[in-house]
Amino acid sequence: MQYRRDKKGNELSVLGYGCMRFTKNGSSVDLDKAEKEVMAAIKAGVNYFDTAYVYAGNEAAVGEILDRNHCREQIYLATKLPHYLIKSVAGAEKMFQEELRRLKTDYIDYYLMHMLTDIPTWEKLKKIGMQDWIEEKLASGQIRNIGFSYHGNTEMFKQLVDACDWDFCQIQYNYMDEYSQAGVEGLRYANAKGLPVIIMEPLRGGRLVNLLPESAKKLFRADKEGRTPAQLALKWLYNQPEVTCVLSGMNSMEMVEQNLKTASESHVGCLTASDAALIEQVKEEIKKHVKVGCTGCGYCMPCPRGVDIPGTFRCYNAMYSEGKKSGRKDYLQCTAFRKDTASASQCVGCGKCEKHCPQHIEIRKELKCAASELEDVKYKVMKSAIQILKLW
């Protein structure tokens, strides 16, 4: 495993473990499976683990795995405060103590203001005393490093970097977001200020692997160097000296092993001219097929009307990257076969989802477009039949 240092000299593994996408067994985390994957990563040298208060069941799963294996001190633990759910310092303290309980620890190595969006939001937090609360936690050692995660434009990101004496930050960054979100300009700005930058969504929620259009997949199948989509996307990130740690939401042993191999072989300056050319070709093919830029993060959920928003967009994109039949079949399975249907047409346009979307997608508009294409006559007939069967 390779390591890169933060501003305090801590050596962080270049591959970080994103815990949001643990495999589920029903509605709960498949703890035994997750434990095998997490411990394989730790054994190989991964030492940065990222979770959050709002990732259902994940903090508790991480805490249980670390406790079972007596390895809390071997790793750096990162989690996040959903500041958008609190109205007071007392509320923040209550959530923080709950996180410590779930994680079975008495301190957090890297603590983030989750999805800090703009300066007015930060000023509002300061007015209720959050900056003083943070300073007290840092002084006590309950929080070792303070930072923020961000989805938004470059200019606002730079303003937030300068708004506080942060220890680190976390941004969405990949070869499709080089000039969107904080982007390469934001990455370099934070680095110039001495901030370690943690990368999330390096594969855009898996879309740069599993949901590539067929034309892009053909490029990889024909590649004489045998490069894989995930390998190339991660290599593109590791090539950049401003990147400190890349989070991957690993949920299979194969994924863990492949990502460990890439992390061990990649370094600053590793991207070849051939790599760069293939990435440009893939980008062009993706741009031809993507309908909605959803990463599947789930921040838009739950929908008051029960719509599976990320699932809908995944199927909608699949219609154009994998074929209409495939997309519609998947959509029928993930919306009509549920106990409570989750169809896009259930949207009533309340707009709650759009307030929380990190990608700033016009969700209501896109859901209407998705419904018009996914919910054809065959879908409606099948959905009605399934509803009747449910009543029997």
N, C-alpha and C positions, 0 to 999 in steps of 0.2 A: 504493500500500500504506500502511496505517496502522500505527503502532507504539505500544507501551506499554513503559514503563521498568521494569526490575527494581530491586532494592534498591541495586545498584552503579551505576546510571545507564545500563546497556546498553539500547539500544532494540531490542526484539524485535518482529518482525512479528506482527500479531494472528493471522495464519494461519500455522501451523507445518506442516511436512511430516512426517507419520507414515510411516515407511519399512517398517512391518511388512507392509503389504499390496501390495508390488510384484507385478506380474504375473509368473507363473512360466512358464517354457518347459520343460516336463517337471518335473524336480525342482530346477532352477536358476532364478535370477532372469533374466528377459528383459532383459538389460543395456542393449541398444540402445534398447528401448522406454522403460525406466525413465530412461535418460539424457535422452531428449527431454523427458520430463515434468518431471524435476527441474530441468533447465536453463531450461525455460520459466518455472517457478516462481521460480527465482533471478533471472532477467532481470526479472521483474515485482516483485521486491522481497522475496520470502520469504527470511528469513535464519535460521530456526530449523529444524533437522533432527533428528529423533528416531529412534534405532534401539536395538538391544540385543544383548547377547552371544548370547542364546538365539533370536533371530530368524534362522532358518537362511539363511545366505548374504547377509543384508541388510547387515551391517557391511562385508563385503568389497565388495559392490556399491556402497555409498555411497562407500567409499574410492576405488574405481576411477573412479567418475564425477567426483569432486572432483579427483582427480589428473589425469585426462585433460584436464579443462577449466581446470586451474590456478586454482581458485576456493576453495580451503580457507579462505583469509583473509577471504573475503567473507561467510562464514556462521558461525553459532554451532552447534556440533555437540554433540548430547546422546546419550549411551549409558548403559548400565546394567550393574551388577555383580549377577550372580545369587548373592547371598550364601547362598542356601539350598543351593547346590552346593559351598560351601567349608567347610573345617574349620580353616583356619589363615590367618594373614596371608600366608604363603608361597603358599598357594593363590590368594588374592586378587591378589597381585602377578603370578602367572603368567597369570591371566586378563586382568588389566589390560594387561600387555605384549602379549598376543595381540590384544587389541582395538586397541591402537595400531598394531600391524602390519597388521591387516585394514583399518583406516581410513586407513592411510598418513599418519599424523600423529604428532606428538610431544607433543600435549596434547589434553585434552578440555575443552570450554567448560562443559558442564553434565553432571555425573556423578551418577547416581542409584543408591541402594540399591534394587534392583528388587523391587517387591512386598513392602515392609516391612510386616508385618502387625500387630505389637503390641509393647508395651514389653518383655516377656520376651525376644523375639527380638533387640531392640536391645541389651539388657543382655548377652545371650549373645555378641553380636558385640563388644561393648566388652571382655568378659573375655578374648577371644582377641587383643585388641590392635587392632581395626579402627579405633577412634576415633583412636588415635595414627597409624596408617597413613594415614588420611584427612588428618590435620593435616600430615603430612610431604609428602603429595602437593600439598596446597594451598600450602604454603611453597615447594615447588620449582617450582610453576607447571604441573606436569603435569595437575593438575585446577584449573580456574579457579573453579568453583562446585560446591558439594556439596548434594545434595537426596535426596529419596526419592519413589518412586511408591507409591500406596496404594489398596487395595481393602479396605473394612471399614466398621465403623460410625463414627458421628460422634465419640463420646466417646473412643475409642481414637485416632482421628486427632488430636484436640486434644492428647492426652497426648504423642503422637509429635512434634507440632509443638514442644512445650515441652521435649522430651528432649535437644535438641542445638541448636547455633547453626547451623541450616540456612540455606542461601542461597536455596532455592526448594523447591517441592514439586509433585507431579503427581497429579491425582485424576481418577477417572471422574465425569463430570458432564454432564447433559443434562436436557431438560425432563421425562423420565420418571424421572430419578434425583434430582430436586430435594430429596426428603426421604428418600433412601436413600443408602448409601455414606457418604462424607464429607458430601455434601449441601450445601445452601446455607449451613447453619450452619457447617460446617467451612470452606467457602470464605471466608466473612466472618471467621472466627476467624483463619485463616492470614493474610489480608490485613491485619487489625488488628495482627498481630505483625510486619508488614513483609515478609512472604514473597510473592514473585511466585507465582502459581498457574498451572501449565500444565494444560490440559484435555485428557484423552484420552477416547475413545469418545463424541464429541459426537453421533454418530448411532447409538450402540449397535451397533457393528459393521455398520452399514448397514441395521439393522432399521427405523430410523425413515425409511428411504427405500424400499428394495427389498422389504421384508417387511411393509409396512403392510397391514392388512386391507382388503379391497375397499371396505368402507364408509368407511374413512378416505381411500382414494384418490379416492372419489367427491366427497368434500369439496373436494379440491384441483382436480379436474376442473371443479367448479362454481364455483370461486373467481373472482370477477370481477376481482380484482386480479392474477391470474396468478401467485401465489406457488407455489414448489415446496417439497417436503418438506425438502430439504437447506437451501435458502435460509432457510426459517423457523426450522429448528432452530439454525442457526449465528447467525442474527440474534438469537435469544433469548439466546445466550451473549454475543455482542458488546455487547448492551444493558447488561450488568452490569460496573460499573467494577472489581470485584474480580478479574475474569478478565484474565490477562495475555496468554496465547497459547492458541489452540485448534488442536490437532493434527487433521489430516485424513489418513487413509490413502488418498491419491489414487493411482489406478492407470489413469487414462485421461486423454488430453488434454482431453476434454470436461469431466471432473471438475475438473481443474486450472483451466480457464478459468472455469467457473461459480463455483468457490469464491473465485477471485481477485476476481471481480466483486462477490460478496457481501461480501467483506472490505473492499473499497474503498468500499462504499456504507454499511456498518453502523458504528455508533458508540454510545457510551453514551447511553442515552435514545432510541434509534431505534425501539424496539418500540412499535407503536401499539396502541390499544385493540382494533382489528380483528385485529391479529396475535395478541394475547393470547387473544382469543375463539376464533380458529381453532385455536390450540394446545390449548385446553381441550377443544374438540370432538374433536380428533384423539386426545387422551389417553384420553378416554372410550371411543372406538371401539377403541383398542388394548387397553385393559384388558378388554374383552369377549372378545378373541380369543387373547391370548397364553397359551401353555401352559407354557413354560419360559423363564426370563429369561436365556438364554445370549447373550452378545455375540459368540461365535465367536473369542475371543482365543487359544484353543489351549493355554492353560497346563495343561490337564488331560491333554494328550498328551505322549508316546505312551502309548497303552493297552497293557498287557502282553498283552492278548488280541486286539489289533488293531482294536478298535472305533473307528470314526470318531465320536467323541462330539460335537464341534461340528456335524458334518455331519448326524448323526442328529437333533439338536435343531432344526437349521435346517429340515429336512424335516418334522419333527413340528409345528413352528410354522406352516409353510407349509400344512399340511393344514387349519388353522383360519383362516388369513388369506387363502389363495389357492385353497383347495378341496382335498378329499381326493385326487382324481385327480392333481392337479399334485404334491402332496407325496409321494405314493407312487411316482409315476413318477421323480421326482428321487431318491428314496431308493434305488430299484432301481439306478439308474445309478451312484450314488456309493458303493454298498456291494457289490452283487453282481457288477458288471462289472470289478472290480479283480482284479489277479493274486491277491492274498490278500483274501478277503472281509472286510468291515468291519461286519458287522451288529450291531445292538444286543443281539441275543439271545446273542452270544458272551460277554457280560459274565459274570464269575464272582463279582462282588461283592467284589473285593479291597480296594476303597476308596482305592487310590492316587490316583486322579483327584480325589477330594474334598479331599484335603490341599492341592491346588494351585489349586483353583477360586476366583478372586477374587470371584465372585458368591455363594459359599457355597451352591451348588445341591446338593440331595440327588441327586447324579448317578445312583447305583445305583437308587434308587427311580424316578426319572424315565426311566431307560433301559428299565426293565421296562414302564412305561406306554407308552413310545414303541414298543417292540417289539410290544406287544399290538395296537397300532393300525396300525402301518406294515407289519408282517409278516403280512399276511393270506394266505389260501390261494393267491391268484394270485401273490403275491410268492414264496412258498415253492416253487411249481411252477416259476416262471421262474428262480429261483436254482438249483434242482436242474438244470434244463436247461442253464443257462450253465456250471455246474460240469462237466457231462458234455462239453460242447463244448470246454472247456479241456483235457480229457484227450486229445482227438483230435489 
